[in-house]
Amino acid sequence: STDPFGPGESLFTREFYANCSKGLREDGIMINQHESPYYHNDATEAHSIYAKTTRIFDNVKVYQAHIPTYPSGHWLFGFMSNAWDPLKDHDPDRWEALGLKTRYYNSKLHQGAFALPNYVTELLREGTLI
């Protein structure tokens, strides 16, 4: 998705997320960027996004990835669904049975991506900035 500042700002409103939730199939998921926890404006927006989406979707989890081309390299993303939980519903055996060869993704990485540092958890829940 775009940045939550400037022209793309309307894509980060409570109304937008509510419309996305309504537009998804019953078993649908939505993924969005939650910005970087390192920069004040981004971190403030990450907290705001989390607060909005947790009021709309039944399951909201934030995961992280290392993306060297993004500012700070540490980026957060949101997984939102009214049906699926990306940790409880992940089935490593089923994934392995598919026999897909990937260069990056694996089940341990999937689970680990959702393990957030304490300062990120505090930021999301309480708005505490580092």
C-alpha positions in Angstrom: 0.0 0.0 0.0 1.0 3.6 -0.2 2.2 5.8 2.6 -0.3 7.1 5.1 0.7 10.7 4.5 -0.3 13.0 1.6 -2.4 11.6 -1.3 -2.7 8.1 0.2 -4.0 9.3 3.6 -7.6 8.3 2.8 -6.5 4.6 2.6 -5.6 4.7 6.3 -8.9 5.8 7.8 -11.3 3.9 10.0 -13.9 4.2 7.3 -11.6 2.7 4.7 -10.7 -0.3 6.9 -14.4 -0.8 7.7 -15.2 -0.9 4.0 -12.4 -3.3 3.4 -13.8 -5.6 6.1 -17.2 -5.5 4.6 -15.9 -6.1 1.1 -13.9 -9.2 2.0 -15.3 -12.7 1.7 -16.1 -14.4 4.9 -12.7 -16.1 4.8 -10.8 -13.2 3.3 -7.6 -11.5 4.6 -6.2 -8.0 4.3 -2.5 -7.1 4.5 -1.3 -3.6 4.9 1.8 -1.8 5.9 2.1 -0.5 9.4 5.2 1.7 8.8 8.5 1.6 10.6 8.7 1.7 14.4 11.8 3.9 14.3 10.6 7.3 13.1 8.2 9.4 15.1 5.6 10.0 12.3 5.7 6.4 11.1 5.5 5.0 14.7 2.6 7.3 15.5 0.8 6.1 12.4 1.6 2.4 13.2 -0.2 2.8 16.6 -3.1 4.6 14.9 -3.5 1.9 12.2 -3.4 -0.9 14.9 -6.0 0.9 17.0 -8.3 1.3 14.1 -8.0 -2.2 12.7 -8.4 -4.0 16.0 -11.8 -2.3 16.4 -12.9 -3.6 13.0 -11.4 -7.0 12.4 -11.7 -10.1 14.6 -8.1 -11.0 14.1 -5.3 -8.5 13.8 -1.7 -9.5 14.0 1.4 -7.4 13.1 4.5 -8.9 11.7 7.9 -7.5 10.7 10.3 -7.9 7.9 13.7 -6.6 7.1 13.5 -4.5 3.9 16.8 -2.7 3.3 15.4 -0.4 0.7 12.8 1.0 3.1 13.7 3.7 5.6 15.3 2.1 8.7 15.1 -1.4 7.1 12.7 -2.5 9.8 9.1 -2.5 8.6 5.8 -3.6 10.1 2.8 -5.1 8.3 -0.7 -5.9 9.4 -2.6 -9.2 8.9 -6.3 -8.7 9.3 -9.2 -11.1 9.0 -12.5 -12.0 10.5 -11.8 -15.7 10.0 -8.1 -16.5 10.0 -5.4 -16.2 12.6 -2.0 -16.4 10.9 -0.4 -18.2 13.8 -3.2 -20.5 15.1 -4.3 -21.5 11.6 -0.8 -22.0 10.1 -0.2 -25.6 9.4 3.5 -26.3 8.8 2.9 -29.9 7.8 0.4 -28.8 5.1 2.9 -26.2 3.9 5.7 -28.8 3.6 3.4 -31.2 1.8 3.0 -28.7 -1.0 6.6 -29.2 -1.9 7.1 -25.6 -2.9 10.7 -24.4 -3.1 11.2 -20.9 -1.9 14.3 -19.0 -1.3 13.0 -17.0 1.6 9.7 -18.2 3.1 9.5 -21.2 5.5 7.2 -22.1 8.4 9.7 -21.1 11.1 10.1 -17.7 9.5 6.3 -17.4 9.3 6.0 -17.9 13.0 9.0 -15.8 13.8 7.9 -12.8 11.8 5.0 -12.3 14.3 7.3 -12.3 17.3 7.7 -8.6 17.9 10.2 -6.8 20.1 8.7 -5.4 23.4 9.1 -1.8 22.2 7.0 -2.6 19.1 4.3 -4.3 21.2 4.2 -1.3 23.5 4.1 1.1 20.5 1.1 -0.8 19.0 -0.9 -1.2 22.1 -0.1 2.0 24.1 1.4 4.4 21.6 4.7 4.4 23.5 7.4 5.8 21.2 11.1 4.9 21.5 
